Each structure stands twice: as structure tokens, then as C-alpha cells.
Amino acid sequence: LSGPAILPIALRMAHQVAHAVAIPVVGMGGITSAEDVLKFLMAGAVAVQVGTMTFADPKAMLNIIDDLAEYCAQEGLANLQEIVGII
């Protein structure tokens, strides 16, 4: 199972692991948008991996990066580290 169907499970697991260990956690599973990246970061992941989506849309990462930059500007964030683990 991969793609968006696994996102809720992967997000919960990333949250649980990030709050149980003292090492960096990388979120992966079902990420298709900047919103998904933000969810993983807020859950405690310090980085994310985008896999299947890049096969469907080779420009997906560029779009996600642009959208994350726009989010930071709108929210007045210096960087995304400011939201890591806030939930």
C-alpha cells in the first residue's frame, strides 16, 4: 500500500515515534502536497520523503517547495523548524 491511502497511518506513526525517541524522525507515506508535509512536520518529523507522487508528477517537489515557501511567508515563519512537533 502506498500513496494517499497510507497517509493517515504514516502520519500517526510519525507522531508516535517522534514523541517516543530522542533522534530525528523522517516522515514518509502518502505525501502529495505542501499541506501533507506540514502535517508531518507538525507531528514531529524533521524531514519528509516524497516518493510515489514524483512518478505521477515529476514537478511535484518543485510545487511543494514553492507552496511551503509561500506558507512560511504568509505565517511569518523564518523557517519550517518553527513548526516541528507543535502537535
N, C-alpha and C positions, 0 to 999 in steps of 0.2 A: 504494500500500500504506500502510495506517495502522493504528492501534490496537495491541493487544498483539503482533501478529505482527512489528512493526518494532522492538520494544523492544531485543532483543539487539544489533541493528545500530546503533541510535541510541546506546545506552549505550557501545559500543566506540568509536564515532566521537567522542562527547563526551569520553571519556577521552583519546583520542589528541590531539584538538585542545587540550584543557585543558593538556596537558603539553607542547605544542609552541609555544604562544603566550603572550604576557605580558598579554593582555587578558581581561576576564571572558567566560566561556562560559555560554550558556543551554542547558540540556538540554531536548530535546523529542522525542517519538516513543514512543507506546505507554504512557504513564504512566496507570495506573488506580488506584494506591493509594499510601499513605504509604511503603510498602516500596520502590516504584519511585522515588519522589522521593529517598529516602535513597540508593539506588544511584547516581543521577545526582550527588548532592552529593558522595558519597564518591569518585566518579570524577573530580571536579574542577569540575563545574558550580557556579556561584554562585547560580543561579536555575533554575527549571523552568517549562515551559508545559504546561498540561493542555488538550487540545483535544477530540478525539472523545469522550472519556469524559463530558464535560459535556452532550453531546447525549443520551447514554444515561441519565445520571443527573444531573439539574440540581443535586442536593445533593452531588455528588461532591467538590467543592472544600471544602465545609464539613466533610465526613467526613475528608478528607485532612488538613486543618489541625488538627482535633481529635486525630487519630491522631499527628501529628507533635509536638504539644504533650505528649501522653502519653509518647511515646518520649523526649523531652528530659527529662521528669520522672523516668522510670524509669532513665535513664542518667546522671542528674546533670549534664546539659548546660545551660549558661547560655543558649546559642542554637545554631542549626544550623551556624553558621560554624565551629564547633569540629570538624566532621567533613568539611568541604570538602577534597577532594583527599587523603584519607588512604590511598587505594589507587592 
